[in-house]
């Protein structure tokens, strides 16, 4: 595609594998999701264990 510039619109304008910025956005989004999931697991309320007496 030498000399051709693809016109990306909508969602694919920000998240794509064609441009460097698109790849960065995909990587940052993936890392962000992992951090949020990890924070949820780490900080969720602990369940109280029932006394078995």
Secondary structure as the mmCIF struct_conf table of DSSP 4:
data_model
#
loop_
_struct_conf.conf_type_id
_struct_conf.id
_struct_conf.beg_label_comp_id
_struct_conf.beg_label_asym_id
_struct_conf.beg_label_seq_id
_struct_conf.end_label_comp_id
_struct_conf.end_label_asym_id
_struct_conf.end_label_seq_id
TURN_TY1_P TURN_TY1_P1 UNK A 2 UNK A 3
TURN_TY1_P TURN_TY1_P2 UNK A 10 UNK A 10
HELX_RH_AL_P HELX_RH_AL_P1 UNK A 11 UNK A 14
BEND BEND1 UNK A 15 UNK A 15
BEND BEND2 UNK A 17 UNK A 19
HELX_RH_AL_P HELX_RH_AL_P2 UNK A 20 UNK A 43
BEND BEND3 UNK A 44 UNK A 44
HELX_LH_PP_P HELX_LH_PP_P1 UNK A 45 UNK A 51
#
